[in-house]
């Protein structure tokens, strides 16, 4: 048996504009990182809290997390950036 949970996250609730979703990443704490256009959002699944981490980071093409909790992003046309799990 499969169980599917659907949640809708309204990105407009914390940002007036955003583009298409480029990348989704779930970190070790269960937070969902949402890269959309030049924006980066963090959605805390347990508390259903959404925050705007950055509104001008560039187009994120990938995210990864190191063992010590640092989130790394690959940003189009920019160098790689180190992000912390507590926002930017």
C-alpha positions in Angstrom: 0.0 0.0 0.0 1.2 3.5 -0.9 0.3 6.7 1.0 0.6 10.0 -0.8 0.5 13.3 1.0 -0.2 16.4 -1.0 0.5 19.9 0.4 0.2 23.2 -1.4 2.8 25.8 -0.7 1.9 29.4 -1.7 5.2 31.1 -2.5 3.3 34.4 -3.1 2.7 34.5 0.7 6.3 35.5 1.3 7.3 37.0 -2.1 5.4 39.1 -4.6 7.2 37.6 -7.6 8.9 34.4 -8.5 9.6 32.4 -11.6 9.2 28.7 -12.3 10.6 26.2 -9.8 14.1 25.3 -10.8 15.1 22.9 -8.0 13.7 21.1 -4.9 16.0 19.8 -2.1 15.2 18.2 1.2 17.9 18.8 3.8 18.9 16.5 6.8 16.4 18.3 9.1 13.5 17.6 6.8 13.2 21.2 5.4 12.3 21.6 1.8 14.5 24.2 -0.1 12.6 25.6 -3.2 14.6 27.4 -5.8 12.3 29.5 -8.1 13.8 31.9 -10.5 16.3 34.1 -8.5 14.5 33.3 -5.3 15.3 30.7 -2.6 12.6 29.6 -0.2 12.8 27.3 2.8 9.7 25.3 3.8 9.7 23.7 7.2 7.5 20.7 6.6 6.7 19.9 10.2 5.5 23.4 11.2 4.3 24.3 7.6 6.3 27.5 7.9 7.6 29.1 4.7 10.3 31.7 4.6 12.1 33.6 1.8 15.9 32.9 2.3 16.9 35.1 -0.6 15.1 37.1 -3.3 18.2 37.7 -5.6 20.5 34.7 -5.3 20.5 33.8 -9.0 19.2 30.8 -10.8 20.0 27.7 -8.6 20.8 24.6 -10.6 21.6 22.3 -7.7 21.8 22.0 -3.9 23.7 19.6 -1.6 24.4 19.4 2.1 27.6 18.5 3.8 27.9 16.4 6.9 28.3 19.5 9.1 25.0 20.9 7.8 26.1 23.5 5.3 23.9 23.8 2.2 25.8 24.4 -1.0 24.2 25.8 -4.1 25.2 25.7 -7.8 24.1 29.1 -9.2 24.0 29.8 -12.9 26.5 32.5 -14.0 27.9 32.8 -10.5 30.4 30.8 -8.5 29.2 28.2 -6.0 27.8 29.6 -2.8 27.8 28.2 0.8 24.5 28.6 2.6 23.7 27.7 6.1 20.7 25.8 7.3 19.5 28.8 9.2 18.9 30.9 6.0 21.3 33.2 4.2 
